[in-house]
Amino acid sequence: MSERLTLITGRTRKQAIGMHRGKSSPEYLEATGFVEMNADDMERLAIPEGGVTRLSTADGHVELRAQVGELPRGLVFVPMGTRINALIGVETSGSGMPSFKGLAVEVALAGEPGGAP
């Protein structure tokens, strides 16, 4: 089962610390390698805490470990980093910066229908 939710991205303290150690450092990869979701959304989509989740947009997909976050239903958060860039298109609407907020994203447990090709 998959569902279209809204993605937001942002900086986190751990992501910033990891970035200073290098984008290939274990700290950075750990700090940017998860998706936070509302507990009700995770339950409805049968995504367990720590389960590998597939996020897809028209521009690409990424698989990240899921964790419960204090987010409203329908919203998912991923720290900014190299992994999330796979979902972000090149369109800037004249701003020079692609949108990292409010992106429609299909979310599913990896390997489930709608969760993997």
C-alpha atoms as one frame of an Amber mdcrd trajectory, in Angstrom:
protein
   0.000   0.000   0.000   1.272   3.471  -0.828  -0.060   6.924  -0.186   0.710
  10.425  -1.386   1.973  12.585   1.490   3.686  15.977   1.701   7.471  16.147
   2.056   9.374  18.876   3.812  13.128  18.996   4.215  15.340  21.015   6.470
  18.589  21.247   8.324  19.181  19.453  11.615  21.920  19.806  14.198  23.208
  16.276  13.518  23.149  16.903   9.762  25.258  20.053  10.211  27.779  18.273
  12.441  28.000  15.396   9.961  28.477  17.810   7.055  31.565  19.240   8.750
  32.979  15.722   8.948  32.304  15.198   5.228  29.345  14.113   3.131  30.694
  10.566   2.938  31.282  10.323   6.704  29.252   7.816   8.717  27.897  10.685
  10.849  26.531  12.541   7.826  25.062   9.442   6.195  23.308   8.503   9.449
  22.053  12.066  10.004  20.498  12.267   6.517  19.419   8.652   6.031  15.952
   8.600   7.579  12.416   9.846   7.117  10.292  11.031  10.042   6.591  10.306
   9.857   3.475  10.657  11.952   2.811   7.446  13.929  -0.735   7.156  12.516
   0.571   7.395   8.936   3.166   4.710   9.661   0.520   2.409  11.129  -1.896
   2.953   8.218   0.874   2.207   5.694   2.156  -0.782   7.739   5.594   0.808
   8.050   7.370  -0.350  11.212   9.775   1.849  13.179  13.135   1.341  11.438
  11.489  -0.163   8.352  12.890   0.733   4.957  10.525   3.149   3.271  10.453
   4.127  -0.393   9.714   7.765  -1.201   8.983   8.554  -4.858   8.321  11.670
  -6.921   8.177  12.221 -10.675  11.899  13.043 -10.467  13.122   9.918  -8.683
  13.007   7.768  -5.588  14.989   7.053  -2.454  14.821   4.413   0.262  15.229
   5.552   3.861  14.667   4.101   7.319  11.427   5.321   8.909  11.119   6.732
  12.379   8.232   8.227  14.294   8.345  12.005  14.449   6.151  14.638  16.028
   4.565  15.659  12.742   0.981  16.270  11.663  -0.677  13.473   9.708   0.163
  13.583   6.032   3.551  15.255   6.488   6.976  13.599   6.229  10.370  15.133
   7.031  13.788  14.231   5.634  16.967  16.138   6.565  18.593  17.941   3.651
  21.386  15.930   2.123  22.601  14.018  -0.868  19.950  11.286  -0.594  16.927
  13.576  -0.680  18.246  15.298  -3.801  17.027  12.286  -5.806  13.440  13.486
  -5.222  13.945  17.151  -6.038  13.381  18.364  -9.590  15.348  21.056 -11.378
  12.430  23.467 -11.854  13.012  26.683  -9.902   9.988  28.765 -10.987  12.387
  31.631 -11.676  13.807  31.673  -8.132  17.066  29.874  -8.931  16.346  27.370
  -6.127  14.352  24.152  -6.522  11.570  23.483  -4.022  12.507  21.463  -0.954
   9.223  22.127   0.870   5.658  20.987   0.250   6.568  18.361  -2.330   4.014
  15.624  -3.084   5.687  12.284  -2.452   4.429   8.713  -2.734   5.336   6.784
   0.441   5.321   2.996   0.901   7.160   0.246   2.683   9.989  -0.773   0.344
   9.130  -3.975  -1.476   5.355  -3.445  -1.145   3.101  -2.578  -4.091   3.801
   1.058  -4.903   6.953   0.825  -2.822   9.387  -0.633  -5.341   9.563  -1.007
  -9.103
